């Protein structure tokens, strides 16, 4: 009896005009044939969006992270979050490159004023690496953190809201 190993692919997420194309990555090649153990029959593929979501959720779990994404993406995200029936985009501020067995992650963060930025970046890196490796089985080769802004407490006291009247 002969067995065949399923082909593996190396897909890398690319950016086209500011939008990412979705790709999938084979995590396990698997084998075919009735003589193989059940757990090894077939292959497992992980879409890049899975890595993006896992990394985004893990980064937001860290105290001191106020928001994620650059200025424009945060503005668009804030509008989108206010639309009835709209869901928050957990992948905002996350970019990934996924290969056959490894991934690299870039994060854009907004931190709270007063927190040590280097400590927040370290904690975010540790949590993202742990979550992505545990959930996807991919090796995380790097997590690059960019701090785009600092959230100030007075930013919450927005006086230009809909309840403000001009007198």
Buried (B, 14 or more C-beta within 10 A) or exposed (E): EEEEEEEBEEBBBEEEEEEBEEBBBBBBBBBBEEEBEEEBBBBEBBBBBBBBBBBBBBBBEBEBBBBBBBEEBBEEBEEEEEEEEEEEBBBBBBBBBBBBBBBBBBBBBBBBEEBEBEEBBEBBBEBBBEBBBEBBEBEBEEBEBEBBBBBEEEEEEEEEEEEEEEE
